[in-house]
């Protein structure tokens, strides 16, 4: 007979202080853990993943995501470390697009273009957090982007849910609804370094993508979907990132390295494996699964070493890379690209899983 058994308290998600913003509002940090010992920290400021531990070949866990220890450091200067990106991930040419009879002008925060939602994108706002404890702890983040905010039309209600799963994967579910036609392209901007530090050029990458999008000098896709075969953009077989990064190729010159959108060979919208990355020395290996049609692979080319946290962590050139699952950049201006339009009554959904093997 079982005695009146008290339910074992689960504490796989713990809230702590993360600092104070200029307007006096407080930011929080949530620590999610699973039974294996994986630990993911997420702040409600920008919904950013601030650290994430993963096991090496000997089972030793170390931090593999770049980030800071306080919200003040994020405000002082972060190249989107770990953050939720929206309302539109990556660039919109001239910061301008037209829906029906209306043309919308967004802030130009990247030369002549608008990048990652404008001057104050979803990476720089406080999200409302709802934690859910359990074997697979969950953090649900909600934000209402107002009609006209950063130039975009429509009140956009967004939720992003992080779930730390038993199999050492982090699942990110995105959802959004609007009350006016708008454009949406959400992603996460985690900078990974599976070695736990140092340059990322020895990482080995596979992308199940037979095409990539060549860009102009200001990194706007030209409209072409170019075959990767025979170029330094071919990651269809496991390839060391450093092998082609210094190539004389014009596209590499424009991106100052890799900063391009790869189009998956499998264009289905089901959750499918689309790539893998490993660090041969530590033996850490991560698989990426997504419902999105493409991925921006950015090799940290704009990192200059000026990003420093109070904790003394500094992040020099190419010490992190991003694998941002998404729709193509500048889709609102390129009718041949898969649509990023969201209408009232529809629900935008997107799921990405980063799984450690
Ligand atoms: C994206 C862009 C890059 C760069 C980073 C942030 O990946 O494509 O050009 O702006 O974000 O620094």
Boltz pocket constraint, residues with backbone or C-beta under 6 A from the ligand:
constraints:
  - pocket:
      binder: B
      contacts: [[A, 79], [A, 80], [A, 90], [A, 115], [A, 219], [A, 259], [A, 296], [A, 298], [A, 302], [A, 322]]
      max_distance: 6.0
